[in-house]
């Protein structure tokens, strides 16, 4: 056999032995943190997502971020059910956020590096009924509020706008 034929056979053999490994790598992408089941779950809350987009657009000049947290039906973990960044949907609520929620009152935290007040405000439906651990998070820029009290006033007004439009807990997931 000539040397070029032998090389051709070796190249073909090597290619055939590597192909399954390459295809397997393509079929199973590496897990990203957003897919980690210890910090994320699948959530389907189309009404909540549409509501967040609508309310954020109506208050775009006052806030930077907006999201709703709650415990979805048949689940036990409190998660983001709607966010202006949909890739965050399903992320489990932090222990710190759940501690703030347990206080039952709006909370504002200054974040100097981002020049915003980070808000967490309890959320109910339009009739004041529990949304299963519902709360809204948003960021108010320093340019819109001079202190935590002013930021909370803005946040509560936006939370009230959200609440007026939530007929029930069930509606969030329809």
matplotlib code that plots the C-alpha trace (Angstrom):
import matplotlib.pyplot as plt

x = [0.0, 1.2, 1.9, -0.9, -3.5, -2.4, -2.5, -6.1, -7.2, -5.7, -7.4, -10.8, -10.4, -9.5, -12.4, -14.9, -13.6, -13.8, -17.2, -19.4, -17.5, -18.0, -21.7, -22.2, -20.6, -22.9, -26.0, -25.2, -24.2, -22.5, -24.9, -25.0, -25.8, -29.2, -30.0, -28.9, -32.0, -30.7, -31.2, -33.7, -37.0, -39.3, -42.0, -44.9, -46.7, -47.6, -50.0, -47.5, -44.8, -47.1, -48.1, -44.4, -43.6, -46.7, -46.1, -42.3, -43.1, -45.6, -43.0, -39.9, -38.8, -38.9, -37.4, -34.5, -35.7, -38.9, -39.8, -42.4, -41.6, -44.1, -44.5, -46.0, -48.9, -47.8, -44.3, -42.7, -39.9, -40.4, -39.0, -39.1, -42.3, -41.9, -39.1, -38.2, -35.2, -37.1, -33.9, -34.3, -37.7, -37.5, -34.6, -35.2, -35.6, -32.6, -32.7, -32.1, -35.2, -37.3, -36.2, -37.1, -40.5, -41.1, -41.0, -44.2, -43.1, -41.4, -37.6, -35.1, -31.4, -28.9, -26.5, -23.9, -22.0, -25.1, -26.5, -29.9, -32.3, -33.0, -36.6, -38.6, -42.3, -45.0, -47.6, -51.2, -53.9, -56.4, -58.6, -55.7, -55.4, -52.1, -50.2, -48.4, -45.3, -45.8, -43.4, -42.2, -38.6, -37.4, -34.6, -35.2, -32.2, -30.7, -31.7, -35.4, -35.2, -33.0, -33.4, -34.9, -38.3, -38.7, -37.7, -40.2, -43.0, -42.2, -42.0, -45.3, -47.1, -45.7, -46.6, -50.2, -50.4, -49.4, -51.8, -54.8, -54.3, -53.9, -57.4, -56.2, -53.2, -54.4, -54.5, -50.8, -50.2, -52.7]
y = [0.0, 3.5, 5.9, 8.3, 5.5, 4.5, 8.1, 8.4, 5.3, 6.6, 10.0, 8.3, 6.0, 8.8, 11.0, 8.1, 7.5, 11.2, 11.9, 10.3, 12.2, 15.5, 14.8, 13.9, 17.2, 19.0, 17.2, 18.0, 21.6, 22.5, 23.6, 27.3, 28.8, 29.7, 26.1, 24.9, 23.3, 24.3, 28.0, 27.9, 26.2, 26.4, 29.0, 29.9, 33.1, 34.8, 37.3, 38.3, 38.7, 40.9, 43.0, 43.6, 44.8, 47.0, 48.6, 49.0, 50.9, 53.1, 54.0, 53.8, 57.2, 56.3, 52.8, 50.7, 47.2, 45.5, 41.9, 39.9, 37.0, 34.4, 30.7, 29.2, 26.7, 23.2, 24.5, 25.3, 27.7, 31.4, 32.5, 35.3, 34.6, 37.7, 40.1, 42.7, 40.4, 37.2, 35.1, 35.7, 34.1, 30.9, 32.1, 31.2, 34.2, 34.8, 34.2, 37.9, 38.8, 36.3, 37.8, 41.3, 39.9, 38.4, 41.9, 42.7, 46.3, 47.9, 47.9, 50.2, 49.6, 52.1, 50.6, 53.3, 51.6, 51.5, 54.7, 53.1, 52.2, 48.5, 48.0, 45.0, 45.6, 43.0, 42.4, 41.2, 40.9, 43.7, 42.6, 42.4, 38.6, 36.8, 35.8, 33.1, 35.0, 37.7, 40.7, 43.1, 44.2, 47.3, 49.8, 53.5, 55.7, 58.3, 60.9, 60.1, 59.9, 61.6, 59.0, 55.6, 57.2, 58.9, 55.7, 53.7, 56.2, 55.8, 52.0, 51.8, 53.8, 51.4, 48.4, 49.7, 50.1, 46.4, 45.3, 47.1, 44.9, 41.5, 40.0, 36.8, 34.6, 32.2, 34.9, 35.5, 32.1, 32.2]
z = [0.0, -0.7, 2.1, 1.0, 1.2, 4.7, 5.8, 4.4, 6.2, 9.5, 9.1, 8.3, 11.3, 13.6, 12.3, 12.8, 16.4, 17.3, 15.7, 18.4, 21.1, 19.2, 18.7, 22.3, 23.4, 21.1, 22.4, 26.1, 26.5, 29.8, 32.5, 33.0, 36.4, 35.1, 34.5, 38.0, 39.6, 43.1, 42.2, 39.3, 38.5, 35.5, 35.9, 33.5, 34.5, 31.2, 32.8, 35.4, 32.7, 30.5, 33.6, 34.6, 31.0, 31.0, 34.4, 33.8, 30.5, 32.3, 35.0, 32.9, 34.0, 37.7, 37.9, 36.5, 37.2, 38.1, 39.1, 40.9, 43.3, 44.6, 45.3, 42.1, 42.3, 43.4, 44.4, 47.7, 46.8, 46.4, 43.0, 40.4, 38.4, 36.2, 35.4, 32.8, 32.2, 31.5, 31.8, 35.6, 35.8, 37.9, 40.0, 43.6, 46.0, 48.2, 52.0, 52.5, 50.4, 52.3, 55.6, 54.4, 53.2, 56.7, 58.1, 56.1, 55.3, 52.3, 52.5, 50.6, 50.5, 49.1, 46.5, 46.1, 43.3, 41.1, 42.4, 43.1, 46.0, 45.8, 46.9, 48.2, 48.8, 49.7, 47.0, 47.0, 44.4, 43.8, 46.7, 49.2, 49.1, 49.5, 46.4, 48.3, 49.4, 46.8, 46.6, 44.1, 43.6, 41.7, 41.6, 41.9, 40.7, 43.1, 40.5, 41.3, 45.1, 47.6, 50.3, 51.2, 52.2, 48.8, 47.0, 49.0, 48.2, 44.4, 44.9, 46.8, 44.1, 41.4, 43.6, 43.9, 40.2, 39.8, 42.6, 41.0, 37.9, 39.6, 39.8, 41.7, 42.4, 39.7, 37.1, 37.3, 35.9, 33.0]

ax = plt.figure().add_subplot(projection="3d")
ax.plot(x, y, z, "-o")
ax.set_aspect("equal")
plt.show()
